[in-house]
Amino acid sequence: MSIDGYIDDASPERLRLSDAADFDRVDQVRADSDAILIGAQTLRRDNPRLLVDSADRRTTRIAAGKPEFPLKVTVTASGDLDPGLRFWHHGGGKLVYTTDAGAARLADSLSGLADVVPLGAELDFGVLLDDLGRRGIARLMVEGGTRIHTAFLAADLADELQLAVTPLLVGDPEAPRFLDAATYPGAPHRRMHLADVTQVGDVAVLRYLPRGNRPGAEHADQDMVFLRRAIELAWLCPPSETAFSVGAVIVADGVEIATGYSRETDAKVHAEESALDKLDADDPRLARATIYSTLEPCSQRGTATRLPCTDRILRAGIPRVVLAWREPATFVTNCVGVEKLRQHGVEVRELTELAAEAMSMNRHLKLT
């Protein structure tokens, strides 16, 4: 959005708020998602193709057993959608959520172009998300526009908000804003948690956890976000037939302070090891940090010159570990990383609901 909160101007031509670097960032987020959702108004106004532009990113998706393109999803109450829009004629699968009345209107016009799913007399975004979950969609990117952003935040359905602020002023009262007026949960007193701030070209990208101020939710929301960040890093691992691909993120005070992934710096380095190597051993932030790893930290190594990652974590004084899945017996017959960490007072949380995502880049290995 612009500094004054607009996502476009009122002219017939789309206002390009992002620069090249931020468009590339968005392309990466699309590539990391299972589905991308925009509203019908944005579809009619911008006529987007809504694709992953990078051929390398599409190749990575295919290698991981995913479709070349994420599922494309739109939402319309009225069913007023032109079958000639570019959205229908590029990329992979398309899905339309609508009302019963909208479905009757779209039944013929979108035949062969998209699956049309009626949600009843009114649109219910909670029901929509449940349906996507049943279709195997674990990560949904909601691109907009105003009504859709407002609906998700007003219904408290957003896990993460990436807000890219561009150095422009629009100032047009007829132009669309990022959000409409609405009754937001806890507003105006509930504060979102600011998880990260990054400069991308001349754009400031702020990453918020919208539900971070709800009792007990700050850790829960952060854990999902940062473990998924570790999963993204795992896709960067050089391929190996004799080792897992693992990603790791170290977070302190809600901010990412180091990352690593398997074989990042040499053929034997582990993800947690690579992340810890980027920090000073006496960094005071480690005493209040959480390390996120897609796989249970190892409790033994094949070489005496490297400490197991469990020992490295204990030596660093990190009090909390979050992981997606336990190490199977594929390469190590008895990994006891979790047990050892807990014996030494480290809090260990296992997000087994992300295990399938965390294992997905290791499908070529025979897991035992």
N, C-alpha and C positions, 0 to 999 in steps of 0.2 A: 504494500500500500504506500501511498505518498505520505509525506510527513504530516499532512493534515487529514489523513484517514481515508482517502479515496482509492478505489481499485481500478478506476478508469475515468475518462472525462465524458462529456455528453456529445462529442462529435461522432459522426458515422464510422470513423476509423478507430480501431482499437489503439489505446494508449499503451505503449510498451514501457512499463515501469521498471522492469529488471534490465540489467546489463547482461552481456554474454556469459560472464562467470556465474551469475545467479540463475540464468536459464539452464546452464549446465548442471548446477546443483539440483534444480527441480527435475531435470531429466534423470538424475541418479535416484532421487526419491521415488519417481515413477517406476524405475527399473527395480527398486527394492520392494515394491508393493505388489500385492496380489490383485488388487482392483483399484480403479480410479473413478471417483464420483464427482459429477458436476450437475448443477440444476438446469432445468429446461430453458430458463431465461438466459443463462450464460451460453447455452448451446445455440439458441436462436441469435443472440447478439454477436458472438464471436466466431461462430461456425468453425470450431477447432477440430483437428483430426484426433488430438489427444493420444499421441503415440510416444514411445521411447525412441528418440531420434538416433542415439548412438548405436551403431552396428555392433560395437564391441560389447555393450551392455546387453543387447539382445542375444548375442552369442553366448554370453555368460548365463543368461536365463535358460536358454535351451540346454546348455551343458549341465545345468542343475536339475533338469527334468521338468522345468516350468514351461508354459506357453511362451512364445516369442514376445508377445505383448500382454500386459495385464488386462484383465477383464474391464471393459468400459461400462460404466453405470450412469444412468441419468434418472431424474425424478421429475414427474409432472403430474399435477392434479387434474389439469384439463384434458390432457392428451393432445394438445396442440403442438405437434412435432412434424416438421417437413421431412419426408423420406429422402429428399435430395441433399440434405445436410451431409457434409464430409464425414462427420462422426460415424455414420453407418457404413461407409464404403472404404474404410482404411482400418488396418489392425486386425485384432482377433475377435473374441466374443463380445457381444453387446447385450445389455440387460436394461430394461425399463421398468421402474416401479411407478405405479400410478393408482388411481382410484378405480372403482368398478366402472364409473362413467367414462373415465379416460381409457380404460382397457377396451371398452366397446368401440370407442372412436379409433383406436390404434390397431384393432385386430386385423384389418385388411391392409392398411397403409404400410405397416412395418413387417408384414409377412415375409419371412425369408431373410430379414435384415437384423432382427433382434428378438429376444425372448421378452414377452410382456407379462409382468407379474402384478395383478391387482392386489391392493392391500385393504380393500373395503371401501366404505363410504368416504373415509378421510385418510390422509397420509399419516402413517405412524412410523417414525424413524427407528424406534426401538424394535418393532416388528421387522422392519427392513433389515436391520443389522442381524437379527436372529436368523433371517432367511439367508443372508450372505454367509453367516457362520456355518449353516448347514450345507452350503455349497463349497465349503473348504476355504473360504476367504478368511485368512488370519490377520492380514494387514491391509487396511483400507485407507487410501489417500483421498481426502476430501478437498478438492481444488476450488470449489465455490459454486455459485457466487454469493452475493449478500444474503439472500433468503436461506440458502443452504447452511452457510456459516452460522447464521443466527439460530436456525433450527437446532443444529447439533449442540451449540453451546448453551442455548436456553433449556434443552432437555438433558444437559449434563452428560452428554454421550461422547465427548472428545477426551481422548487420553493424552494427546500431545498437540500443541499449537506451535507451528513454525510461522513466525511473523517476520516477513522481509520488508524492511522500511527503506524506501528509496529516497534520495535527496531531491525530491521535487515537491512543489506546491501546486495543487490543482485549483482549489477555491471555487469550484462550480457547484452551486446548490442543486443543480439538476443531475449531477453525476452520481454514480453508485458509490456507496461507502462500503467499507469492510463489513460492518454490522448495522442492522436496524435496531431501533429501540425495542426492548423486550424485557420480560421478567426473567432475569438470570438468577440461578440458584445462589443464595447468600449475598447477592449484590445489595448495596455497594461495599460491603465490609469484608467479604471473603477474598483474600489475596491469592492469586495464582503463584506457583513456585517458579522462579526464573532458573532454569536448569543450565542454560548456556547462552553466550553471546558471541557471535562470530562475524568478522568482516569478510564479505564475499564481493570482490570488486569494490564498487562504491556503495554497496548495499549492506545494511546491518541486519543480520538474521538473529532474531531472539527466539529461543526455544523455551516455551512455557509448559508446565504441567497444570492444566486448568483446575484439577481437583486436589492440588497439593496441600490445601489448607484444611481439608476435611480430617477429622480425627482418625489417625492410623493410615491415612491414604497417601501421605507423602512418600513413605518408603515403598508402598505398593506400586504407585504410579511410576516413581523413579526406577524401580527395579525392572519393570516391564520395558521402559524406554531404553535404559542402558544395557540390558541384556540383549535387546534387539539390535542395539548398536554393535555389541560384540559379535552377534550373528552376521551382521553386514561385513565386519572385518574378516570373519572366517572365510568369506568368499574370495578374499585377496590372497589366500595361502597358495603358494606354488603346489601343484598336484603331487601326491605321493601315494604309492601303493603300500607303503609300510608304516604310515603314521596318519593320525587324524588331522583334519583341518580345524583349527580352534582359533577363536578370537577372544581378546580380553580387553577390558576397560577398567581403569582405576579412577574412582570418583571421590572427591572430598568436598564437603559443603555444597553438594548438589552440582558441582562442576567437574567435568572430565579433565583430569590432569595428566593422564598417560594412556596410551593404547599399545597393543601388540597383537601379533598373529603368528601362527606357526610358520617356521622357516622364513621369517621376515628378514633376518640378518645373516643367517647361515642355515645349513641343512638340518641342524639339530636343535635349534633354539625353539623353545615352547612359547606359547602366547603370553602366559603370565610372566615368564622370565623376560621376554622382550619388553613388556610394558614396564616392569620393575627396573630394568637396565636403563631406562630413560629418566629415572629419578635418582637424586642423591639418597644414599642410605639413611642419612639423618634428616630427611625432609620431614618437618613437623606435621605436615598434612597427612602422612601415612597413619598416624595414631588415631585419626578420626575418619579414615577412608573405608570405602567398600571396593572390593575387586570383583568384577563381573567376568565370568568365564563360561563359554558355551559348554565346556566339558569339565568334569571333576578334576581339580588339580592333582598332578601325579604325586605318588608317594615313593616312587623309586625311579632311578634313571639307569640307562644302559651304560653310562660312563661315570667313572668316579670323579671326573673333573668338574661335573655340574651337579649342583644341589637339586633335589626334587623341588618342584614348584611349591608343594606344601611347606617345606622347610624354608623356602625363600619368603613365603607369606608370613610365616611365624617370625622369622628373623626381622622382617620389616615392621612388625608390630601392627599389622592391619587387623582390625577387630571384627571385620564382617566380610563374608564371601557369599556371592549369589551365583548359582550355576543352573544349567538347564538339564543336564543328564549325567548320570554316573558313568564312569569308564567301564565299557564291557570287557570281556576277557579276550578280545581280539589280539591285542599285543601284550597285555599285562594280565597275569592270571589272578592277581589279588590286589587291586588298588584300594587303599584304605585312606585316601586323602581326606574324605569327609570325616571319618571317625577320628583321625589324628587331629584335625583342626578343632573339632568339638572337644576333644580331650584336653586341649590347651586353652579352652575358654573362648574360642572364636565362634561367633554366631554364623551359622550356615543356613542359607535359605535355598531350597530347591524349587525352581519354577518349572515343574514337569510339563505344564501346559505349553511350554515353548520347546520341549524336547524334539518334536518332529522337525521344527524349523532348524534347530541347532544341528540335527543329524543330516539334514537334506543334502549338504555339500559332500557328505561322506558315503553317498549311496553306492559308489563304485566299489567300496570295501565290503567284505563279507563280515558283517557284525555278528559276534558270538557272545 
